[in-house]
């Protein structure tokens, strides 16, 4: 039996994730997932690809606020209200997409700029800002948040176990930033999960996730290495891209919990 074993959200794109016992689906992924983002002076998104130190900013949800801590300075934290303090909007860029975003506060901009030692600003995606997923993979004009391209990413624990059996030092799941992790399957079974259900919510696996240098960054130290891309390239390379994980779209709403069964629909092709 396949079952949900871990659930994660990443409220601020490219900062640390939060492990949850249950996660509620919205119109663009899990609640709070990647609804905030840091942008540079050109309003283009920032990520660990260019700023590895972002890995050291860890996020928690506490008393209706996001609490961001710099793990290199444990006593230092910053609280972000779940609704921005400004009403000012702007256009921001995520890869090839442009969408509307709301400035959070000048205070937030100053705090993050100091922690990362670069000029940046924090933005929020309001409910009225709609960023469509790639039309080549969309089923019903789905939208996503500030994620790289899709509202959810799923990885099987067996896939990580398979990878770790080939590495000299095993890596944690946080290198791959999934939203849903499941147990009980074969290695890379998520590649073939085209249609499945969790409770009353139906999911579609639409596109394998191509992996980048972010997977080589230690999420505690921000130090880059060659793994896991070096090893993955030997057996997970297709069309010059290294794949690990499956991007998902879904139909329905509700809450997913750790322990929920995953039911594969064999009748839909």
VOTIGU-483922 format. One record per residue (C-alpha): x, y, z; residue number from 0. Coordinates in steps of 0.001 Angstrom, whole numbers, plus 500000, padded with zeros to 6 digits. Example, Ala and Ser with C-alpha at 12.3 -4.5 7.8 and 13.67 -1.06 7.14 Angstrom:
X->512300&Y->495500&Z->507800&resi->0
X->513670&Y->498940&Z->507140&resi->1
This chain:
X->500000&Y->500000&Z->500000&resi->0
X->501169&Y->503507&Z->499186&resi->1
X->500745&Y->506013&Z->501999&resi->2
X->501622&Y->509649&Z->502634&resi->3
X->504639&Y->509692&Z->504971&resi->4
X->505678&Y->513363&Z->505001&resi->5
X->504147&Y->516716&Z->504030&resi->6
X->506063&Y->519953&Z->503507&resi->7
X->505457&Y->523588&Z->502686&resi->8
X->508041&Y->526242&Z->501809&resi->9
X->506286&Y->529533&Z->502614&resi->10
X->509131&Y->531731&Z->501344&resi->11
X->510457&Y->530438&Z->498034&resi->12
X->513932&Y->528891&Z->498415&resi->13
X->514084&Y->529272&Z->502208&resi->14
X->513768&Y->526357&Z->504625&resi->15
X->510676&Y->524178&Z->504588&resi->16
X->508164&Y->523220&Z->507281&resi->17
X->507152&Y->519625&Z->507990&resi->18
X->503431&Y->519312&Z->508704&resi->19
X->501162&Y->516518&Z->509991&resi->20
X->498409&Y->517780&Z->507651&resi->21
X->498213&Y->520258&Z->504768&resi->22
X->495192&Y->521942&Z->503191&resi->23
X->494920&Y->522410&Z->499449&resi->24
X->494123&Y->525831&Z->498025&resi->25
X->493567&Y->526869&Z->494413&resi->26
X->497376&Y->526944&Z->493883&resi->27
X->498922&Y->524241&Z->496076&resi->28
X->499170&Y->523760&Z->499821&resi->29
X->498140&Y->526656&Z->502048&resi->30
X->501039&Y->529112&Z->502557&resi->31
X->503330&Y->527212&Z->500174&resi->32
X->505585&Y->529660&Z->498297&resi->33
X->503218&Y->532577&Z->498739&resi->34
X->506217&Y->534762&Z->499667&resi->35
X->509376&Y->535330&Z->497659&resi->36
X->512542&Y->537399&Z->497722&resi->37
X->513286&Y->539443&Z->494600&resi->38
X->516323&Y->541390&Z->493421&resi->39
X->516445&Y->545004&Z->492287&resi->40
X->514919&Y->543986&Z->488938&resi->41
X->511978&Y->542247&Z->490675&resi->42
X->513326&Y->538856&Z->489572&resi->43
X->513086&Y->535958&Z->492009&resi->44
X->516071&Y->534940&Z->494103&resi->45
X->516890&Y->531325&Z->494912&resi->46
X->519602&Y->529194&Z->496446&resi->47
X->521004&Y->528711&Z->492958&resi->48
X->522542&Y->532178&Z->493137&resi->49
X->522331&Y->532755&Z->496903&resi->50
X->523109&Y->529474&Z->498729&resi->51
X->522919&Y->531280&Z->502075&resi->52
X->519125&Y->531310&Z->501699&resi->53
X->519259&Y->527678&Z->502876&resi->54
X->520239&Y->528912&Z->506345&resi->55
X->517052&Y->530941&Z->506766&resi->56
X->514569&Y->528509&Z->508278&resi->57
X->510844&Y->529193&Z->508544&resi->58
X->508179&Y->528224&Z->511070&resi->59
X->504463&Y->528992&Z->511462&resi->60
X->503654&Y->530373&Z->514903&resi->61
X->500634&Y->532262&Z->516248&resi->62
X->499414&Y->533333&Z->512823&resi->63
X->502798&Y->534547&Z->511633&resi->64
X->505805&Y->533251&Z->509748&resi->65
X->508896&Y->533205&Z->511940&resi->66
X->512188&Y->533229&Z->510017&resi->67
X->515422&Y->532314&Z->511824&resi->68
X->518993&Y->532503&Z->510618&resi->69
X->520419&Y->529194&Z->511871&resi->70
X->523889&Y->530766&Z->511950&resi->71
X->522552&Y->533291&Z->514467&resi->72
X->520096&Y->531232&Z->516547&resi->73
X->518825&Y->534147&Z->518639&resi->74
X->517989&Y->536197&Z->515565&resi->75
X->514494&Y->535889&Z->514112&resi->76
X->512000&Y->537931&Z->512130&resi->77
X->508206&Y->537685&Z->512147&resi->78
X->506173&Y->538151&Z->508973&resi->79
X->502409&Y->538718&Z->509224&resi->80
X->500331&Y->536421&Z->507047&resi->81
X->498894&Y->539516&Z->505348&resi->82
X->501278&Y->542225&Z->504059&resi->83
X->501408&Y->545582&Z->505808&resi->84
X->501307&Y->547475&Z->502496&resi->85
X->498757&Y->547607&Z->499700&resi->86
X->501366&Y->548449&Z->497059&resi->87
X->501674&Y->545942&Z->494222&resi->88
X->504282&Y->545346&Z->491567&resi->89
X->505092&Y->542924&Z->488751&resi->90
X->507626&Y->540205&Z->489559&resi->91
X->509361&Y->537586&Z->487423&resi->92
X->509609&Y->533858&Z->488156&resi->93
X->511540&Y->532143&Z->485376&resi->94
X->509628&Y->533127&Z->482200&resi->95
X->506460&Y->534177&Z->484028&resi->96
X->505390&Y->537604&Z->485170&resi->97
X->502733&Y->538043&Z->487830&resi->98
X->501415&Y->540562&Z->490332&resi->99
X->502783&Y->540624&Z->493850&resi->100
X->502401&Y->542781&Z->496928&resi->101
X->505275&Y->544390&Z->498848&resi->102
X->505352&Y->543108&Z->502428&resi->103
X->507167&Y->545886&Z->504306&resi->104
X->510305&Y->548015&Z->504222&resi->105
X->511300&Y->546444&Z->507525&resi->106
X->511212&Y->542957&Z->505976&resi->107
X->513302&Y->544158&Z->503029&resi->108
X->515937&Y->545540&Z->505389&resi->109
X->516078&Y->542380&Z->507517&resi->110
X->516501&Y->539982&Z->504608&resi->111
X->518994&Y->542257&Z->502855&resi->112
X->521116&Y->542260&Z->506013&resi->113
X->520949&Y->538485&Z->506508&resi->114
X->521881&Y->537701&Z->502896&resi->115
X->524284&Y->540609&Z->502440&resi->116
X->522565&Y->541737&Z->499245&resi->117
X->519807&Y->544102&Z->498291&resi->118
X->516480&Y->542259&Z->498124&resi->119
X->512807&Y->542750&Z->498838&resi->120
X->510076&Y->540450&Z->500137&resi->121
X->506852&Y->540083&Z->498162&resi->122
X->503601&Y->538198&Z->498705&resi->123
X->501233&Y->536631&Z->496169&resi->124
X->497687&Y->537814&Z->496937&resi->125
X->494694&Y->535628&Z->496101&resi->126
X->493845&Y->537838&Z->493129&resi->127
X->497169&Y->537165&Z->491412&resi->128
X->496866&Y->534152&Z->489108&resi->129
X->499964&Y->532497&Z->487643&resi->130
X->499018&Y->529686&Z->485216&resi->131
X->500998&Y->526481&Z->484928&resi->132
X->502533&Y->525616&Z->481553&resi->133
X->499640&Y->525275&Z->479076&resi->134
X->501354&Y->522231&Z->477564&resi->135
X->500735&Y->520321&Z->480803&resi->136
X->497651&Y->522009&Z->482272&resi->137
X->494375&Y->520092&Z->482402&resi->138
X->491985&Y->522793&Z->483514&resi->139
X->493811&Y->526141&Z->483488&resi->140
X->495459&Y->525351&Z->486838&resi->141
X->497458&Y->528005&Z->488644&resi->142
X->500443&Y->527861&Z->490960&resi->143
X->502139&Y->530072&Z->493530&resi->144
X->505776&Y->531245&Z->493305&resi->145
X->506836&Y->527600&Z->492850&resi->146
X->509141&Y->526806&Z->489938&resi->147
X->506195&Y->525746&Z->487813&resi->148
X->503635&Y->523447&Z->489436&resi->149
X->501554&Y->523500&Z->492617&resi->150
X->502858&Y->520221&Z->494104&resi->151
X->505906&Y->517942&Z->493923&resi->152
X->505803&Y->514291&Z->494997&resi->153
X->508706&Y->511929&Z->495758&resi->154
X->508681&Y->508313&Z->496924&resi->155
X->510817&Y->507427&Z->499938&resi->156
X->511996&Y->504372&Z->497981&resi->157
X->513512&Y->506688&Z->495370&resi->158
X->515630&Y->508453&Z->497976&resi->159
X->516575&Y->505111&Z->499539&resi->160
X->517696&Y->503881&Z->496116&resi->161
X->519803&Y->507000&Z->495586&resi->162
X->521319&Y->506814&Z->499067&resi->163
X->522317&Y->503184&Z->498492&resi->164
X->524596&Y->504499&Z->495726&resi->165
X->526106&Y->507399&Z->497715&resi->166
X->528978&Y->507281&Z->500189&resi->167
X->527064&Y->509687&Z->502474&resi->168
X->523268&Y->509494&Z->502501&resi->169
X->521294&Y->512677&Z->501876&resi->170
X->518074&Y->513825&Z->503563&resi->171
X->514830&Y->514382&Z->501680&resi->172
X->515110&Y->518154&Z->502197&resi->173
X->517608&Y->518342&Z->499335&resi->174
X->514708&Y->517743&Z->496941&resi->175
X->512044&Y->519993&Z->498480&resi->176
X->508956&Y->517808&Z->497930&resi->177
X->505465&Y->518660&Z->499130&resi->178
X->504339&Y->515033&Z->499429&resi->179
X->506503&Y->512025&Z->500306&resi->180
X->505076&Y->508509&Z->500229&resi->181
X->506154&Y->505076&Z->501386&resi->182
X->505312&Y->501581&Z->500242&resi->183
X->506250&Y->501903&Z->496593&resi->184
X->509091&Y->500879&Z->494341&resi->185
X->511988&Y->503230&Z->493582&resi->186
X->510789&Y->505947&Z->491176&resi->187
X->507238&Y->504629&Z->491141&resi->188
X->506148&Y->508282&Z->491166&resi->189
X->507381&Y->508505&Z->487559&resi->190
X->504409&Y->506389&Z->486498&resi->191
X->501736&Y->507740&Z->488839&resi->192
X->499579&Y->509380&Z->486203&resi->193
X->496245&Y->509285&Z->488066&resi->194
X->495690&Y->508626&Z->491769&resi->195
X->493578&Y->509744&Z->494703&resi->196
X->494170&Y->510718&Z->498296&resi->197
X->490781&Y->510727&Z->499979&resi->198
X->488360&Y->512537&Z->497686&resi->199
X->491080&Y->514525&Z->495903&resi->200
X->492235&Y->513334&Z->492506&resi->201
X->495818&Y->513955&Z->491416&resi->202
X->497589&Y->513779&Z->488071&resi->203
X->501315&Y->513290&Z->487586&resi->204
X->502023&Y->515637&Z->484692&resi->205
X->505779&Y->516214&Z->484360&resi->206
X->508915&Y->514733&Z->485870&resi->207
X->510909&Y->517251&Z->487877&resi->208
X->514246&Y->518204&Z->486313&resi->209
X->516815&Y->518831&Z->489043&resi->210
X->519381&Y->521591&Z->489359&resi->211
X->522319&Y->522637&Z->491480&resi->212
X->520022&Y->523382&Z->494441&resi->213
X->520016&Y->519672&Z->495266&resi->214
X->523773&Y->519886&Z->495915&resi->215
X->523406&Y->522527&Z->498661&resi->216
X->523462&Y->521335&Z->502282&resi->217
X->520310&Y->522797&Z->503842&resi->218
X->522017&Y->523300&Z->507201&resi->219
X->525324&Y->524799&Z->506108&resi->220
X->524678&Y->526202&Z->502578&resi->221
X->527816&Y->524357&Z->501398&resi->222
X->527734&Y->523078&Z->497790&resi->223
X->529071&Y->519681&Z->496709&resi->224
X->528855&Y->517441&Z->493637&resi->225
X->526236&Y->515037&Z->494950&resi->226
X->523551&Y->514010&Z->494322&resi->227
X->523680&Y->515244&Z->490703&resi->228
X->526907&Y->513372&Z->489949&resi->229
X->525361&Y->510015&Z->490850&resi->230
X->521862&Y->510774&Z->489575&resi->231
X->523333&Y->511665&Z->486187&resi->232
X->524493&Y->508055&Z->485806&resi->233
X->520981&Y->506590&Z->485898&resi->234
X->518343&Y->509332&Z->485962&resi->235
X->519347&Y->511347&Z->482904&resi->236
X->516925&Y->511745&Z->480024&resi->237
X->517123&Y->514318&Z->477209&resi->238
X->520003&Y->515986&Z->479006&resi->239
X->517976&Y->516508&Z->482211&resi->240
X->518287&Y->514740&Z->485552&resi->241
X->514873&Y->513759&Z->486907&resi->242
X->513863&Y->513160&Z->490509&resi->243
X->510223&Y->513580&Z->491570&resi->244
X->506899&Y->514106&Z->489830&resi->245
X->505037&Y->517407&Z->489450&resi->246
X->501342&Y->517164&Z->490262&resi->247
X->498077&Y->518828&Z->489372&resi->248
X->494863&Y->518031&Z->491233&resi->249
X->491092&Y->518282&Z->491180&resi->250
X->489174&Y->518824&Z->494382&resi->251
X->489908&Y->520408&Z->497726&resi->252
X->490455&Y->519344&Z->501285&resi->253
X->493173&Y->518348&Z->503706&resi->254
X->495816&Y->515672&Z->503270&resi->255
X->497277&Y->513978&Z->506350&resi->256
X->500360&Y->511930&Z->507029&resi->257
X->499224&Y->508313&Z->506977&resi->258
X->496565&Y->508814&Z->504286&resi->259
X->496374&Y->506024&Z->501709&resi->260
X->497205&Y->506719&Z->498070&resi->261
X->494887&Y->504930&Z->495656&resi->262
X->496169&Y->504425&Z->492116&resi->263
X->493545&Y->504700&Z->489395&resi->264
X->494431&Y->502055&Z->486824&resi->265
X->491419&Y->502778&Z->484637&resi->266
X->492483&Y->506196&Z->483330&resi->267
X->495175&Y->506495&Z->480676&resi->268
